[in-house]
Amino acid sequence: MARKKSATLTDAELRLMDVLWRERAATVGEVAAALGDPPLAYTTVLTTLRILETKGYVTHRAEGRAFVYSPKVDRDEARASVIDYVVSRFFEGSPRALMLELLDAERLDARDVARVRALLEKATEDER
């Protein structure tokens, strides 16, 4: 049975996107070389880049005989997409529920508490 297409980035896709976000553009060979451990085969990198292009995360251009891939989606857009997915899937569409869960699960230092307070103040000012 075929695997269901992921709405977000898989672990392997994220590894490749991290390279492209850092390098801004790279050939398949350059991406493979930049991955580090564990290494991925050239054909695996090529296949994954094609999947990322189908998903709309990357684009390519021809340079001689090589394709140069570059990100079509920046890191912040990808993060927002994942957060939207998690909120809709696990928190019944409520960002507030996610926020409360995160705050409940994490021990914050004084600097973090001050930042959260400032964000809450700003959010309540916007509601007025």
Secondary structure, DSSP 4 states (H G I P E B T S, - for coil): -PPPPPSS--HHHHHHHHHHHHHSSEEHHHHHHHS-SSP--HHHHHHHHHHHHHHTSEEEEEETTEEEEEESS-HHHHHHHHHHHHHHHHSTT-HHHHHHHHHHHS---HHHHHHHHHHHHHHHHHH-
